[in-house]
């Protein structure tokens, strides 16, 4: 019985270094994979924020251009109203201006909506790709 116990002990101690080495290699590989995943996630986040910032910049430029155009239109309308010769002309000028202003406003809101929509879609794309990659990695790990 002592020989059997000694043989089992020797077998156990002989297998220890290989098991320890295998465990360490798996742990290091998991740490490296987690590090690579973290780096990829940060790159995706940076890309997403950059796209969102560019979208916000485009939205700001669009808004500034529209504001300038609206003020210029208001000034032109005020001058036209100031030179009107009758109440009928004032009403016609104001009606035409209001219609034009609303049409321009609706076009501008559509542009703004398009910019916001495209920015959200484009900025979420890198994050969505990372989420998909992580989900695939988890499916493989099962």
Backbone torsions as a table, in degrees:
resi	resn	phi	psi	omega
1	UNK	NA	-36.7	179.2
2	UNK	-64.2	-38.1	179.3
3	UNK	-66.9	-38.1	-179.7
4	UNK	-66.8	-41.5	179.4
5	UNK	-66.4	-41.6	179.2
6	UNK	-65.1	-40.2	179.5
7	UNK	-65.1	-40.9	178.9
8	UNK	-66.0	-40.5	178.1
9	UNK	-63.2	-43.9	179.8
10	UNK	-65.2	-38.4	177.6
11	UNK	-65.1	-42.5	179.3
12	UNK	-63.9	-46.8	-179.0
13	UNK	-69.6	-27.6	177.3
14	UNK	-73.0	-33.9	-179.2
15	UNK	-80.4	-19.7	-177.1
16	UNK	-57.1	-51.7	-178.1
17	UNK	-60.0	-40.6	-179.7
18	UNK	-67.2	-41.9	179.4
19	UNK	-66.0	-41.3	179.1
20	UNK	-63.9	-44.5	179.5
21	UNK	-62.5	-44.8	179.2
22	UNK	-61.8	-43.8	178.7
23	UNK	-62.5	-42.0	179.4
24	UNK	-66.3	-41.9	179.3
25	UNK	-63.4	-41.8	177.9
26	UNK	-65.1	-40.6	179.1
27	UNK	-64.9	-44.3	178.9
28	UNK	-64.6	-40.1	178.1
29	UNK	-63.8	-40.7	178.8
30	UNK	-65.2	-40.1	178.6
31	UNK	-66.0	-43.3	178.2
32	UNK	-64.0	-40.1	178.4
33	UNK	-64.9	-43.4	178.7
34	UNK	-63.3	-38.7	178.0
35	UNK	-64.7	-43.4	178.2
36	UNK	-64.4	-40.3	177.7
37	UNK	-63.5	-43.8	178.2
38	UNK	-61.5	-42.0	178.2
39	UNK	-63.8	-44.7	178.7
40	UNK	-63.3	-38.8	178.5
41	UNK	-64.4	-41.5	178.6
42	UNK	-66.6	-38.9	177.0
43	UNK	-63.2	-41.5	178.5
44	UNK	-64.9	-41.2	178.7
45	UNK	-64.5	-43.0	178.5
46	UNK	-62.7	-43.7	177.7
47	UNK	-61.8	-44.3	-179.6
48	UNK	-61.5	-45.8	-179.7
49	UNK	-66.0	-38.2	177.8
50	UNK	-62.3	-44.4	178.4
51	UNK	-63.5	-42.7	179.2
52	UNK	-63.6	-39.5	179.1
53	UNK	-65.3	-41.1	177.3
54	UNK	-64.5	-38.4	176.7
55	UNK	-64.1	-42.5	177.8
56	UNK	-64.4	-37.5	177.3
57	UNK	-64.0	-44.8	178.5
58	UNK	-63.4	-40.0	178.6
59	UNK	-64.6	-41.4	177.3
60	UNK	-63.6	-42.8	178.8
61	UNK	-65.0	-41.9	178.4
62	UNK	-62.8	-43.2	-179.9
63	UNK	-64.6	-42.3	179.2
64	UNK	-64.1	-42.6	179.1
65	UNK	-63.9	-41.3	179.0
66	UNK	-66.3	-43.0	179.3
67	UNK	-60.0	-44.1	178.9
68	UNK	-61.4	-45.9	179.7
69	UNK	-62.5	-41.5	-179.6
70	UNK	-65.0	-41.7	178.4
71	UNK	-65.0	-42.8	178.2
72	UNK	-61.8	-40.6	177.7
73	UNK	-64.8	-39.3	178.5
74	UNK	-65.0	-43.1	178.7
75	UNK	-63.2	-44.7	178.7
76	UNK	-62.0	-40.0	178.8
77	UNK	-65.4	-41.8	179.2
78	UNK	-62.3	-40.9	178.2
79	UNK	-65.4	-42.2	179.5
80	UNK	-64.1	-42.0	178.9
81	UNK	-65.3	-35.9	179.2
82	UNK	-66.3	-27.1	-178.5
83	UNK	-99.1	3.7	179.6
84	UNK	-65.5	144.8	-175.1
85	UNK	-101.2	-13.0	-179.6
86	UNK	-148.8	165.3	177.1
87	UNK	-64.0	-38.0	178.2
88	UNK	-60.4	-42.8	179.1
89	UNK	-65.6	-39.6	178.0
90	UNK	-61.0	-45.9	-179.6
91	UNK	-63.0	-43.7	179.2
92	UNK	-63.4	-44.7	178.6
93	UNK	-61.5	-45.1	-177.8
94	UNK	-67.5	-38.4	178.5
95	UNK	-64.5	-45.9	178.5
96	UNK	-62.0	-43.8	179.6
97	UNK	-63.4	-45.7	-178.7
98	UNK	-61.1	-43.5	179.4
99	UNK	-63.0	-47.9	179.8
100	UNK	-62.1	-42.3	-179.2
101	UNK	-62.9	-44.2	-179.4
102	UNK	-66.2	-40.0	177.6
103	UNK	-63.3	-45.3	178.7
104	UNK	-63.3	-41.5	179.5
105	UNK	-61.3	-43.8	-179.6
106	UNK	-65.7	-40.6	175.8
107	UNK	-60.9	-43.1	-179.5
108	UNK	-64.7	-41.2	178.6
109	UNK	-64.9	-36.1	176.0
110	UNK	-65.7	-41.6	176.8
111	UNK	-61.8	-45.7	179.9
112	UNK	-61.2	-44.5	178.4
113	UNK	-60.9	-41.3	178.7
114	UNK	-63.7	-42.7	179.6
115	UNK	-63.5	-46.9	-179.0
116	UNK	-63.6	-45.6	-179.5
117	UNK	-60.5	-47.3	-179.8
118	UNK	-64.6	-39.6	-179.7
119	UNK	-64.8	-45.2	179.2
120	UNK	-62.6	-46.1	-179.9
121	UNK	-60.3	-49.5	-176.9
122	UNK	-68.1	-37.5	-178.1
123	UNK	-75.0	-25.1	178.6
124	UNK	-83.6	-18.4	-177.1
125	UNK	-57.1	-49.3	179.5
126	UNK	-63.5	-36.4	179.9
127	UNK	-69.7	-38.8	177.5
128	UNK	-64.1	-40.1	178.2
129	UNK	-62.6	-40.1	178.7
130	UNK	-67.8	-40.3	178.6
131	UNK	-63.8	-40.0	177.8
132	UNK	-64.4	-43.4	179.1
133	UNK	-62.0	-41.2	179.4
134	UNK	-67.0	-41.0	179.1
135	UNK	-63.2	-41.2	177.4
136	UNK	-63.8	-41.0	179.9
137	UNK	-64.0	-39.9	178.6
138	UNK	-68.1	-36.1	177.9
139	UNK	-64.7	-39.1	179.2
140	UNK	-67.8	-36.6	-176.9
141	UNK	-68.7	-24.7	179.8
142	UNK	-67.0	NA	NA
